[in-house]
Amino acid sequence: MQPYPTSWYRVADSTDLVHGQIRRMHYFGRDLIAYRTLAGEVRVADAHCPHLGADLGPGRIEGDEVVCPFHGWRFDATGSCVEIPYAKKIPGEAKLRSYQVAEFDGVVAVYYDELERNPDWSVPPMTGGEDERQWTPFARKVWQIRTHVQDIVENGPDVAHQVVVHNAVDIPEMEYEIDGVTIAGTMIGKYDFPGGPAGGVRVVGHFSNIGLGITNIRLTDHLDGVEISRQLQLCRTPIDGILVEASIAQRTKSLGDIGMADAMNEKIVQATWEDFEKDIPIWENKIYRSLPSRTEFNRGEKPAVLCQGEGAIVKFRNWSRQFYTDAECGV
């Protein structure tokens, strides 16, 4: 599997970046820098100077320009070298690889494509059109997991594991539609939460996977006649060929008392994180079995043995294939 499928990926939170400071990052097997321009826009580029390879992380920002700490070469917000202190002519190849950036829901995301193609799709924001005063702030937790981004996203259509791993009373019902780079739908199930009511809590979730990097979810928990509304954003970003950075941001809508909502959200997010962590040892120790229809690419490994009712996994993998540049991947 190619470790870096084409998608939008979270690389920072908006609050991580302020003008005048360079943020050093490592994703997609590459060293990157990120900074804000005077106008407040975020720029992300490769971290090494095209001159002699100096690390630009310890450099400085002057206006909208990155100044190399080795020879003082200056690069503008497009990544082009605009000044060499000791030369009148700037080589045409003196340019940093820069990345398309989007900022939404407090997240900074970049579009990564191994062929360096520009995006023809975007990620719609999850928030907006609501009274933000009714919601708690987003709480986010980040993990580094030895897995592949596709395995994490596949948890959605793999509803059968919800009973074994995530305390679902029965296999949840799920309906979804595929629209280009998006899979969106609804999942309804009952979950037996510790300390919860007998028979479980009915949870209705509306989800939207946008590419393989970002999933937006709206949940409603039906508990003793009370409806608790939640919003979750799940992000997955490849770090290198081994590790993936996964994160969950979550917030809860107030039932009229924002102080009570804060306390309730703290308990809910902790339970969400603990539930997510149940999957990590499975991801880190499983192997990837291809679809039976893709055995020509499985290099002699036995394909997955699927049973009735698991067609959603087949549809998901067929959809995922569009994000790979190598026909052998996305099996």
Solvent accessible surface area in square Angstrom, and as a share of the most:
residue,aa,sasa,rsa
1,M,85,0.38
2,Q,26,0.12
3,P,45,0.28
4,Y,31,0.12
5,P,2,0.01
6,T,10,0.06
7,S,0,0.00
8,W,13,0.05
9,Y,0,0.00
10,R,17,0.06
11,V,2,0.01
12,A,1,0.01
13,D,32,0.17
14,S,24,0.15
15,T,125,0.72
16,D,55,0.28
17,L,5,0.03
18,V,71,0.41
19,H,75,0.34
20,G,39,0.38
21,Q,115,0.51
22,I,32,0.16
23,R,95,0.35
24,R,98,0.36
25,M,14,0.06
26,H,76,0.34
27,Y,19,0.07
28,F,4,0.02
29,G,41,0.39
30,R,79,0.29
31,D,42,0.22
32,L,1,0.00
33,I,0,0.00
34,A,0,0.00
35,Y,6,0.02
36,R,34,0.12
37,T,6,0.04
38,L,124,0.62
39,A,89,0.69
40,G,34,0.33
41,E,88,0.40
42,V,7,0.04
43,R,72,0.26
44,V,1,0.00
45,A,7,0.05
46,D,21,0.11
47,A,0,0.00
48,H,79,0.35
49,C,5,0.03
50,P,57,0.36
51,H,53,0.24
52,L,123,0.61
53,G,40,0.39
54,A,18,0.14
55,D,46,0.24
56,L,0,0.00
57,G,18,0.17
58,P,100,0.63
59,G,18,0.17
60,R,123,0.45
61,I,19,0.10
62,E,66,0.30
63,G,34,0.33
64,D,49,0.25
65,E,47,0.21
66,V,1,0.01
67,V,2,0.01
68,C,2,0.01
69,P,69,0.43
70,F,123,0.51
71,H,57,0.25
72,G,18,0.18
73,W,18,0.06
74,R,45,0.16
75,F,0,0.00
76,D,38,0.20
77,A,21,0.17
78,T,81,0.47
79,G,3,0.03
80,S,37,0.24
81,C,11,0.06
82,V,62,0.36
83,E,79,0.36
84,I,8,0.04
85,P,82,0.52
86,Y,136,0.52
87,A,43,0.34
88,K,212,0.90
89,K,171,0.73
90,I,58,0.29
91,P,69,0.43
92,G,79,0.76
93,E,155,0.70
94,A,9,0.07
95,K,103,0.44
96,L,7,0.04
97,R,49,0.18
98,S,51,0.33
99,Y,20,0.07
100,Q,89,0.39
101,V,43,0.25
102,A,27,0.21
103,E,76,0.34
104,F,20,0.08
105,D,27,0.14
106,G,42,0.41
107,V,0,0.00
108,V,0,0.00
109,A,0,0.00
110,V,0,0.00
111,Y,19,0.07
112,Y,10,0.04
113,D,3,0.01
114,E,64,0.29
115,L,109,0.54
116,E,112,0.50
117,R,125,0.46
118,N,114,0.58
119,P,33,0.21
120,D,136,0.71
121,W,39,0.14
122,S,80,0.52
123,V,11,0.06
124,P,76,0.48
125,P,87,0.55
126,M,12,0.05
127,T,29,0.17
128,G,50,0.48
129,G,93,0.90
130,E,60,0.27
131,D,54,0.28
132,E,87,0.39
133,R,201,0.73
134,Q,79,0.35
135,W,20,0.07
136,T,2,0.01
137,P,106,0.66
138,F,67,0.28
139,A,31,0.24
140,R,60,0.22
141,K,70,0.30
142,V,67,0.38
143,W,26,0.09
144,Q,115,0.51
145,I,0,0.00
146,R,109,0.40
147,T,23,0.13
148,H,33,0.15
149,V,1,0.00
150,Q,1,0.00
151,D,17,0.09
152,I,7,0.04
153,V,6,0.03
154,E,23,0.10
155,N,31,0.16
156,G,33,0.32
157,P,12,0.08
158,D,38,0.20
159,V,23,0.13
160,A,41,0.32
161,H,26,0.12
162,Q,22,0.10
163,V,59,0.34
164,V,130,0.75
165,V,25,0.14
166,H,12,0.06
167,N,63,0.32
168,A,6,0.05
169,V,66,0.38
170,D,100,0.52
171,I,101,0.51
172,P,7,0.05
173,E,123,0.55
174,M,39,0.17
175,E,137,0.61
176,Y,43,0.17
177,E,138,0.62
178,I,80,0.41
179,D,113,0.59
180,G,50,0.48
181,V,31,0.18
182,T,31,0.18
183,I,6,0.03
184,A,40,0.31
185,G,18,0.18
186,T,38,0.22
187,M,45,0.20
188,I,53,0.27
189,G,10,0.09
190,K,96,0.41
191,Y,20,0.08
192,D,81,0.42
193,F,79,0.33
194,P,128,0.81
195,G,92,0.89
196,G,34,0.33
197,P,41,0.26
198,A,109,0.84
199,G,53,0.51
200,G,12,0.12
201,V,6,0.04
202,R,99,0.36
203,V,13,0.07
204,V,20,0.11
205,G,5,0.05
206,H,95,0.42
207,F,29,0.12
208,S,28,0.18
209,N,8,0.04
210,I,2,0.01
211,G,0,0.00
212,L,0,0.00
213,G,0,0.00
214,I,0,0.00
215,T,9,0.05
216,N,15,0.08
217,I,30,0.15
218,R,94,0.34
219,L,28,0.14
220,T,32,0.19
221,D,10,0.05
222,H,57,0.25
223,L,54,0.27
224,D,120,0.62
225,G,87,0.83
226,V,64,0.37
227,E,101,0.45
228,I,13,0.07
229,S,34,0.22
230,R,19,0.07
231,Q,0,0.00
232,L,9,0.04
233,Q,2,0.01
234,L,32,0.16
235,C,2,0.01
236,R,6,0.02
237,T,1,0.01
238,P,1,0.01
239,I,15,0.08
240,D,43,0.22
241,G,57,0.55
242,I,109,0.55
243,L,52,0.26
244,V,4,0.02
245,E,22,0.10
246,A,1,0.01
247,S,2,0.01
248,I,4,0.02
249,A,3,0.02
250,Q,0,0.00
251,R,9,0.03
252,T,0,0.00
253,K,71,0.30
254,S,18,0.12
255,L,88,0.44
256,G,75,0.73
257,D,76,0.39
258,I,79,0.40
259,G,42,0.41
260,M,98,0.44
261,A,0,0.00
262,D,67,0.34
263,A,56,0.44
264,M,38,0.17
265,N,9,0.05
266,E,121,0.54
267,K,156,0.66
268,I,30,0.15
269,V,6,0.04
270,Q,83,0.37
271,A,56,0.43
272,T,22,0.13
273,W,33,0.12
274,E,92,0.41
275,D,46,0.24
276,F,20,0.08
277,E,60,0.27
278,K,83,0.35
279,D,6,0.03
280,I,27,0.14
281,P,76,0.47
282,I,83,0.42
283,W,13,0.05
284,E,44,0.20
285,N,112,0.57
286,K,84,0.36
287,I,109,0.55
288,Y,56,0.21
289,R,96,0.35
290,S,5,0.03
291,L,2,0.01
292,P,71,0.45
293,S,90,0.58
294,R,31,0.11
295,T,63,0.37
296,E,138,0.62
297,F,52,0.21
298,N,23,0.12
299,R,203,0.74
300,G,78,0.75
301,E,103,0.46
302,K,155,0.66
303,P,40,0.25
304,A,14,0.11
305,V,145,0.83
306,L,60,0.30
307,C,91,0.55
308,Q,181,0.80
309,G,70,0.68
310,E,41,0.19
311,G,41,0.39
312,A,22,0.17
313,I,14,0.07
314,V,49,0.28
315,K,118,0.50
316,F,0,0.00
317,R,14,0.05
318,N,71,0.36
319,W,11,0.04
320,S,0,0.00
321,R,63,0.23
322,Q,90,0.40
323,F,7,0.03
324,Y,19,0.07
325,T,50,0.29
326,D,63,0.33
327,A,73,0.57
328,E,51,0.23
329,C,9,0.05
330,G,0,0.00
331,V,12,0.07
